């Protein structure tokens, strides 16, 4: 325990940006859903977070295609009522 307590803390860097400068985007694995026809389908979750305010928007989709990715981005920009400079 003494060795662990004496170890130097891990360094971390805070990323700073101006309002509206950037957003961070990712896809993750979502929970499976049961469709109206009774079939179980896996989902993917699109997530975008505005770096300055940390406001976020998420959308569940069935496929990670380029078309779906662009549609998710467009939906997020409508939700945020604007487009960040970088994403």
C-alpha positions in Angstrom: 0.0 0.0 0.0 2.8 2.4 0.8 4.3 1.9 -2.6 0.9 2.6 -4.3 0.4 5.7 -2.2 3.9 7.0 -3.0 3.4 6.5 -6.8 3.1 9.8 -8.8 -0.4 10.6 -9.9 -1.2 10.0 -13.6 -0.9 13.2 -15.6 -4.0 14.4 -17.4 -4.5 17.2 -19.8 -7.6 19.2 -20.1 -8.6 20.0 -23.6 -9.9 23.5 -23.9 -11.8 25.0 -26.8 -14.0 28.0 -27.5 -17.8 27.8 -27.7 -18.8 26.3 -31.1 -15.3 25.2 -32.0 -15.7 21.5 -32.0 -17.8 18.4 -31.3 -16.7 14.8 -30.6 -18.5 12.0 -32.4 -18.5 8.2 -31.8 -20.6 5.1 -32.4 -21.1 2.6 -29.6 -23.0 -0.7 -29.1 -26.6 -0.2 -28.1 -29.1 -2.4 -26.4 -30.9 -4.9 -28.5 -34.5 -4.1 -29.3 -37.6 -6.2 -30.2 -39.0 -5.0 -33.5 -42.8 -4.9 -34.1 -42.6 -8.3 -35.9 -41.1 -9.9 -32.8 -37.5 -10.1 -34.0 -34.5 -9.1 -31.9 -32.2 -6.6 -33.5 -28.9 -5.2 -32.3 -28.6 -1.4 -32.3 -25.7 1.0 -32.6 -25.7 4.4 -30.8 -24.5 7.5 -32.5 -23.2 10.0 -29.9 -22.1 13.6 -30.5 -20.9 15.9 -27.7 -20.2 19.6 -28.0 -16.7 20.0 -26.5 -17.2 23.3 -24.7 -20.7 23.0 -23.2 -20.7 19.1 -23.1 -24.3 19.2 -24.4 -24.9 15.9 -26.2 -27.2 14.2 -28.7 -27.6 10.5 -29.1 -29.5 8.4 -31.7 -29.9 4.6 -32.0 -29.7 3.1 -35.4 -29.6 -0.5 -36.8 -26.6 -0.1 -39.2 -23.4 2.0 -39.2 -23.4 3.0 -42.8 -22.0 6.3 -44.3 -25.6 7.3 -45.2 -26.8 6.6 -41.7 -23.8 8.5 -40.2 -24.5 11.6 -42.3 -28.2 11.4 -41.4 -27.3 11.2 -37.6 -25.0 14.2 -38.0 -27.7 16.2 -39.8 -30.2 15.3 -37.0 -27.7 16.4 -34.4 -27.1 19.7 -36.1 -30.8 20.4 -36.2 -31.0 19.4 -32.5 -28.2 21.9 -31.6 -29.6 24.5 -34.0 -26.1 24.9 -35.6 -22.9 23.3 -36.7 -19.6 23.3 -34.9 -16.5 24.4 -36.7 -14.9 21.0 -36.3 -16.4 17.5 -35.7 
